[in-house]
Amino acid sequence: MRISVIGCGYLGAVHAASMAKLGHEVVAVDVDPVKIERLAAGDAPFFEPGLPEILAEAIASGRIRFTTDYAEVAGSRVHFLAVGTPQGPTGAADMTYIDSAIASLTPHVAAGEFVVGKSTVPVGTAARLAAGLQDAVPGATLVWNPEFLREGFAVQDTISPDRLVYGVPSGPAGSSAVEALDEVYATTLAEGTPRLVVNLPTAELVKVSANAFLATKISFINAMAEIAEVAGADVTALADAIGHDDRIGRKFLNAGLGFGGGCLPKDIRAFQARATELGVGESLDFLADVDAINLRRRAHVVTLASELLGGAVAGKRVAVLGLAFKPNSDDVRDSPALDIAARLLELGATVSAYDPEANHTAARIHPSLSYVDSASAALQDADLVLVLTEWNEFRTLDPAAVVAQVASPVVIDGRNCLDRDAWTAAGFTYRGMGR
Ligand code: NAD
């Protein structure tokens, strides 16, 4: 099928290359000419495992084209909308990019074609956009097909998602949309992927409620970590024990620095803003606590660092291992790790920061941090080591070797990802989260 993908960020670039991998002919559009140039040359503009390979394969097959010219989408049967919906100044989602993309796209859409939203949007957006599209291009249909990919696993999650959700209008237009999307995802559906057909607002809500639930689960265990710390309990053992109950489950129950990235934080805030607009703000009051618990983790680590350094961090050498909001990504949007590194710098510490992939993205936001190109360089003569992103490279550090590099053997394991016993045995003062 001829498909267009509008917006080539973390979601759109992976989606476009994955659609080509599934055999479709793809035109991918972005307003950023540098990004388009890099993608066209087979150079992934961000770190995502597997993306360079499927991108190269798509380019070699001749099934993908990258452009800044919207006119090239003409003739695509399905137009995926994958532009950003960042947090606006009030906490609500900034819809500028969606509105501008729709305005640029609409003149090139014809009757019988489908505009398929993938971005995460406030409930009610699809109905609004559908009305506009209907007026401009009678016979074109707007549907919503939210995306659940996890950065670090984005290719796998796009090609083999755990479910597909189609938000469609009622009537024949809805049935045609289901047929078109079934054709797009034929390979995926043949693998037995569950597919749920719902109305437009349900599809929008599925996405934000999934993220609200995940954020709540993380903040729940971090709240338990706060209590475990003062009660002398171990939150990791607690999570193992409650996780055996399959109504609870062990996943997403790792206490640490909390969530960050380009989705969960802004999505829970936008969800609250939208609920308030709809007159049901109370229903999501609890998300304010979820957000507050999450942000407290960062302050807690800064306080702990200060305590471990004898009351003040000023003038001390601090090794920060990890800057990305999660491992296997170079995404530092709202990253707890980068936030903590920046706060320590502000308090006068000499911060030596290293991330296997995110030094360059972090440097764009915080150019004043000192970035080094190996864990070993960061650790040299450190008074305190902070592990803030659970990259495998850090999990597998040999504490016996690290102890010889640092000035003082003190470590904060912000992700509970180190072997506490091994680090303690090597002579480190070890502090985990909630342990
Ligand atoms: P991003 O910022 O990485 O990418 C957005 C892209 O859209 C950028 O390349 C930007 O240049 C482009 N763009 C902006 N305005 C445009 C326009 N008018 N026309 C064409 N392109 C335009 O953001 P992202 O992480 O890819 O997220 C995109 C959407 O997907 C958001 O709504 C996000 O919440 C949602 N989402 C993201 C993920 C994820 O893990 N990143 C997962 C699921 C859903």
Residues whose N, C-alpha, C, O or C-beta is under 5 A from the ligand:
A	BS01	NAD	I6 G7 C8 G9 Y10 L11 G12 V29 D30 V31 D32 A82 V83 G84 T85 Y97 S100 A101 K118 S119 T120 E147 F148 L149 R150 E151 G262
